[in-house]
Amino acid sequence: MFETVREDLRATLDEIRSAGLHKPERVIGTPQSAAVAVTAGGTPGEVLNFCANNYLGLADHPEVVAAAKDALDRWGYGMASVRFICGTQEVHKELEARLSAFLGQEDTILYSSCFDANGGVFETLLGAEDAVISDALNHASIIDGIRLSKARRFRYANRDMAELEARLKEATEGGARRKLIVTDGVFSMDGYVAPLTQICDLADRYDAMVMVDDSHAVGFVGPGGRGTPELHGVMDRVDIITGTLGKALGGASGGYVAARTEIVELLRQRSRPYLFSNSLAPVIAAASLKVLDLLESAGDLRERLADNTKLFRTKMTEAGFEILPGDHAIAPVMIGDAAEAARMAELLLERGVYVIGFSYPVVPMGQARIRVQLSAAHSTADVERAVAAFIDARAALGAAQG
């Protein structure tokens, strides 16, 4: 039987490659940092890394690494269990309490990933008599999580408050018992920030709850790094925050839901990804606690990240590249054609700059881009070298096409 399936799969893979949509995986032989060594899938050698979610440069921070080593001796390697059986250690409860305090929420529940966190919220909280209103550019994990629930589904155009209000009216007039507005805090492919003040105002007007996936903000957005709710001054008005430990907060893995007490209590009883997945490895929980310690005095890291972001966006714009507007560390360089974006990324890697071309289905057809991500670990010289590489690669690409 599989031989027939094999041919179909090969044909699909050939179509992906011929359309320029194939996504190769490059192998690095060093810790995650501002510079990494590529050992396979590209030109071997050390390259500047401009495509990691390592916003604060903490993925290889010596104090985080030391905390992880100490945790292995103190707590062991893995839990080999789910939380409600025998998978809860003191370190898990301590991290949940620390995250709650940091994010200004009443309680927090840990998950294996933010994908799992988003996959476990909607089915637990919403039934067929409820409604969820989702931004059109929300992360795939939110979309998949919503699909698991029986709630009525409404979608509004990205950050379009008039359309959000229209959908809220529609849900209200349809007799929805509960209404939940869900949005990314920062949209990962564009670097756009959600207008949370207006969203919370509409939620108050239509008696809806607000949920924010703040994976690309917590740690470095807002005066204290507490994310987009802090940035907009609505920390007390957001009911549910989901996020990850795998980006600015050390870059390992793990996710969480920080929310009202009753929401978290119900998730502990009914959320399937929580009930049926192994507990977060204690070494990650302990290292994440160290990251939260470091965030208390990370103002210089956040300032350096902001400076690097401004420098890159300014220099690239001056050089004639199209970058989506904003001031977030996600700086998408728009290319358009998928094959051209992939070739541009290859040319940049040859010039010592590691970036990735994003194309359909990750972004809409015809909107291929190179998503550059700045880090506090980058030096000014690193940023200037990246800009020079973009200019040189564009010239090489143009020469090849001409």
C-alpha positions in Angstrom: 0.0 0.0 0.0 2.7 2.5 1.0 4.4 2.3 -2.4 1.3 4.1 -3.9 1.3 6.6 -1.1 5.1 7.1 -1.5 4.7 8.3 -5.1 2.0 10.7 -4.1 4.1 12.1 -1.3 7.1 12.4 -3.6 5.0 14.3 -6.2 3.9 16.7 -3.5 7.4 17.3 -2.3 8.5 17.9 -5.9 5.8 20.5 -6.3 7.0 22.2 -3.1 10.6 22.3 -4.3 9.6 23.5 -7.8 7.5 26.3 -6.4 10.5 27.5 -4.3 8.6 26.7 -1.1 10.9 24.0 0.3 12.3 24.8 3.7 15.7 23.2 4.3 17.0 22.7 7.8 20.5 23.9 8.5 22.5 22.3 11.3 24.5 24.4 13.8 27.3 23.0 15.9 27.5 25.6 18.6 25.2 27.0 21.3 22.6 29.5 20.2 24.1 32.9 20.2 24.7 36.1 18.1 27.1 34.0 16.0 26.8 30.3 15.3 28.7 27.7 13.3 26.8 26.1 10.5 27.9 22.5 10.0 25.3 21.2 7.5 22.7 22.6 5.1 24.7 25.7 4.1 28.1 27.1 3.7 30.1 25.7 6.6 31.7 28.2 9.1 30.7 30.8 11.6 27.9 33.2 10.6 26.0 36.0 12.3 22.6 34.7 13.5 19.8 37.1 12.6 16.9 34.6 12.7 16.6 33.4 16.3 14.0 34.4 18.9 16.9 35.0 21.3 15.8 38.6 21.8 17.8 39.3 25.0 20.7 37.0 24.2 20.0 34.7 27.2 20.0 31.4 25.4 23.7 30.9 26.3 23.9 33.3 29.3 26.5 31.8 31.8 24.2 32.3 34.8 21.3 30.5 33.0 23.6 27.7 32.0 24.9 27.4 35.6 21.3 27.3 37.0 20.5 24.5 34.6 23.5 22.5 35.7 22.7 23.0 39.3 19.1 21.9 38.6 20.1 18.6 37.1 21.8 17.7 40.4 19.0 19.0 42.5 15.9 17.9 40.6 17.1 15.3 38.1 16.6 15.1 34.3 12.9 14.5 33.6 9.6 13.9 35.4 8.4 10.8 33.6 4.9 11.8 34.5 2.1 14.3 34.1 1.4 16.9 36.6 -1.6 15.4 38.5 0.0 12.0 39.0 3.5 12.5 40.2 4.9 15.2 37.9 4.8 18.3 40.1 7.9 19.4 41.9 8.5 22.5 44.1 10.3 24.1 41.2 7.2 24.0 39.0 5.1 25.7 41.6 7.7 28.3 42.2 8.0 29.1 38.5 4.2 29.4 38.2 4.1 31.8 41.2 6.9 33.9 39.8 5.3 34.1 36.3 2.0 35.2 37.9 3.7 38.0 39.8 5.8 39.1 36.8 2.8 39.2 34.5 0.4 40.7 37.0 -2.0 37.7 36.8 -3.7 35.8 39.6 -2.3 32.3 38.7 -0.3 30.5 36.1 -0.2 26.9 34.7 2.8 25.5 32.8 2.6 23.6 29.5 5.1 21.7 27.4 4.9 24.5 24.8 2.9 27.6 24.1 1.4 25.6 21.2 0.0 23.2 23.8 -1.1 26.1 26.0 -3.1 27.6 23.1 -4.4 24.2 22.2 -5.7 23.6 25.7 -7.6 26.9 26.4 -10.5 27.2 24.0 -11.9 23.6 24.3 -11.8 23.9 28.1 -13.4 27.4 28.4 -15.8 27.6 25.5 -18.8 25.4 24.4 -21.2 25.5 21.5 -23.2 28.3 23.1 -20.1 30.6 23.2 -18.1 32.7 20.7 -14.5 33.3 20.0 -13.4 36.3 18.0 -9.9 35.9 16.5 -7.5 38.3 14.6 -7.0 37.0 11.1 -3.2 36.9 11.6 -3.1 35.0 14.8 -0.5 32.3 15.3 -1.3 28.8 13.9 -1.5 27.4 17.5 -4.4 29.7 18.2 -6.1 28.7 15.0 -5.7 25.0 15.8 -6.8 25.5 19.4 -10.0 27.2 18.2 -10.7 24.3 15.9 -10.7 22.0 18.8 -13.6 23.9 20.5 -17.3 23.8 19.6 -17.6 27.6 20.0 -18.9 29.8 17.1 -15.9 31.3 15.3 -15.6 34.9 14.2 -12.6 36.4 12.5 -11.7 40.1 12.1 -9.0 41.7 9.8 -5.7 42.3 11.4 -5.9 45.0 14.0 -9.2 46.3 12.4 -11.2 47.6 15.4 -14.3 48.4 13.3 -14.5 44.8 12.1 -13.8 43.5 15.6 -16.8 45.5 16.9 -18.9 44.2 14.0 -18.1 40.7 15.0 -18.8 41.4 18.6 -22.2 42.7 17.7 -22.8 39.7 15.6 -21.9 37.3 18.4 -23.9 39.3 20.9 -27.0 39.4 18.7 -26.5 35.6 18.1 -27.0 35.0 21.9 -23.5 34.0 22.7 -23.1 33.1 26.4 -19.4 33.8 26.6 -17.4 35.9 24.2 -13.6 35.7 24.0 -11.5 38.0 21.9 -8.1 36.5 21.1 -5.1 38.2 19.6 -1.3 37.9 19.3 0.4 40.6 21.3 3.0 40.9 18.5 2.3 39.3 15.1 5.3 37.1 14.5 5.5 37.4 10.7 5.1 41.2 10.6 6.3 42.6 13.9 3.0 44.5 14.3 1.7 45.2 17.9 -1.9 44.6 18.7 -3.9 47.7 19.8 -4.8 46.3 23.2 -6.3 49.5 24.7 -8.9 49.6 22.0 -9.5 45.8 22.2 -10.0 46.1 26.0 -12.4 49.0 25.5 -14.5 47.0 23.1 -14.4 44.0 25.4 -15.8 46.1 28.2 -18.5 47.5 25.9 -19.6 44.0 24.8 -18.9 42.1 28.0 -16.2 39.9 26.4 -13.0 38.4 27.8 -9.6 39.2 26.3 -6.8 36.7 25.6 -3.3 37.7 24.4 -0.6 35.4 23.1 2.5 37.4 24.1 5.2 35.0 23.0 7.1 37.7 21.0 6.9 40.3 23.7 7.4 39.0 27.2 10.9 39.8 28.5 11.6 42.9 26.3 8.4 44.8 25.4 7.1 47.3 27.9 9.0 49.3 30.5 9.6 46.2 32.7 9.6 43.6 29.9 6.2 42.4 30.9 4.9 42.4 27.4 2.2 44.2 25.4 -0.3 44.5 28.2 2.3 46.5 30.2 3.2 48.5 27.0 -0.5 49.6 26.7 -1.2 49.9 30.4 -3.9 47.2 30.4 -2.3 44.5 32.6 -5.4 44.5 34.8 -7.8 44.3 31.9 -6.4 41.2 30.1 -8.0 38.0 31.3 -5.7 35.4 29.8 -2.0 35.6 28.7 -0.3 32.7 27.0 3.3 32.7 26.3 6.5 30.7 25.9 9.8 30.1 27.7 11.3 29.4 24.4 12.0 32.9 23.1 13.2 35.8 25.1 13.0 33.9 28.4 16.0 31.7 27.8 15.0 30.1 24.5 14.5 26.5 25.6 11.0 25.2 25.6 7.8 25.3 27.6 4.7 27.5 27.7 2.2 28.9 30.1 -1.2 30.3 30.6 -1.4 33.2 33.1 -4.9 34.2 33.9 -7.7 34.6 36.5 -7.7 32.1 39.3 -10.8 30.3 38.2 -9.6 29.9 34.6 -6.3 28.3 35.7 -8.1 26.0 38.1 -10.4 24.8 35.4 -7.5 24.3 33.0 -5.8 22.1 35.6 -8.9 19.9 35.7 -9.9 19.8 32.0 -7.1 21.0 29.7 -6.1 17.9 27.7 -2.5 19.0 26.7 -1.9 19.6 30.4 -3.5 16.4 31.7 -1.9 14.1 29.1 1.6 15.6 28.5 4.7 15.1 30.6 5.6 17.9 33.0 8.0 20.6 31.9 11.5 19.3 32.5 12.7 20.6 35.9 15.9 21.9 34.5 14.0 24.2 32.2 11.8 25.4 35.1 14.9 26.2 37.3 16.7 27.9 34.5 13.6 30.0 33.7 13.6 31.2 37.4 17.1 32.4 36.8 15.9 34.2 33.7 13.2 36.0 35.7 15.9 37.0 38.2 18.0 38.5 35.3 14.9 40.4 33.9 14.8 42.4 37.1 18.0 44.2 36.0 17.8 43.7 32.2 17.1 47.3 31.4 20.4 47.6 29.6 19.6 44.5 27.5 16.2 45.9 26.5 17.9 49.2 25.6 20.6 47.5 23.5 17.9 45.5 21.7 16.0 48.7 20.9 19.1 50.4 19.7 20.0 47.5 17.4 16.5 47.4 16.1 16.4 51.1 15.3 19.9 50.9 13.6 18.9 48.0 11.4 15.6 49.4 10.4 17.0 52.8 9.6 20.0 51.6 7.6 18.0 49.1 5.6 15.3 51.7 4.8 18.1 54.1 3.7 19.4 51.4 1.5 16.1 51.1 -0.3 14.8 47.9 1.2 11.1 47.6 2.1 10.6 46.8 5.8 7.2 46.6 7.4 6.8 49.6 9.6 7.2 49.4 13.4 9.8 49.4 16.1 9.7 45.7 17.1 12.8 43.5 16.9 11.1 41.5 14.2 12.0 43.4 11.0 10.5 41.7 7.9 12.4 42.5 4.7 9.8 42.2 2.0 10.7 40.3 -1.2 7.5 39.1 -2.7 8.5 36.1 -4.7 9.1 32.9 -2.7 12.0 31.5 -4.9 13.7 35.0 -4.8 13.4 35.1 -1.0 14.9 31.7 -0.7 17.8 32.6 -3.0 18.4 35.8 -1.2 18.7 33.9 2.1 21.2 31.6 0.5 23.3 34.5 -0.8 23.3 36.1 2.6 24.4 32.8 4.2 27.3 32.8 1.8 28.2 36.3 3.0 28.1 35.2 6.7 24.6 36.2 7.7 22.2 33.5 8.7 18.5 34.4 7.9 15.5 32.5 6.6 13.2 33.2 3.7 9.5 32.8 4.7 7.0 31.9 2.1 3.5 30.3 1.8 2.0 28.7 3.8 3.8 30.5 6.6 2.9 33.9 5.0 0.3 34.7 2.3 1.1 33.8 -1.3 3.1 36.6 -3.0 4.3 38.1 0.3 7.5 36.2 0.8 10.0 37.9 3.1 13.2 37.5 5.1 12.3 37.9 8.7 15.3 39.5 10.4 15.3 39.2 14.2 17.5 41.5 16.2 19.1 40.5 19.6 20.7 42.3 22.4 23.6 39.9 21.8 24.4 41.6 18.5 27.0 44.4 18.4 26.7 47.5 16.4 29.3 46.1 14.0 27.2 42.9 13.7 24.2 45.0 12.6 26.2 47.1 10.1 27.7 43.9 8.7 24.3 42.4 8.2 23.1 45.5 6.3 26.2 45.4 4.1 25.5 41.8 3.3 21.9 42.5 2.3 23.1 45.2 -0.1 25.7 42.9 -1.6 23.3 40.0 -1.9 20.7 42.1 -3.6 23.3 43.2 -6.2 24.3 39.6 -6.7 20.7 38.5 -7.1 20.1 41.3 -9.6 23.1 40.4 -11.6 22.0 36.7 -11.8 18.6 37.7 -12.9 19.8 40.2 -15.4 
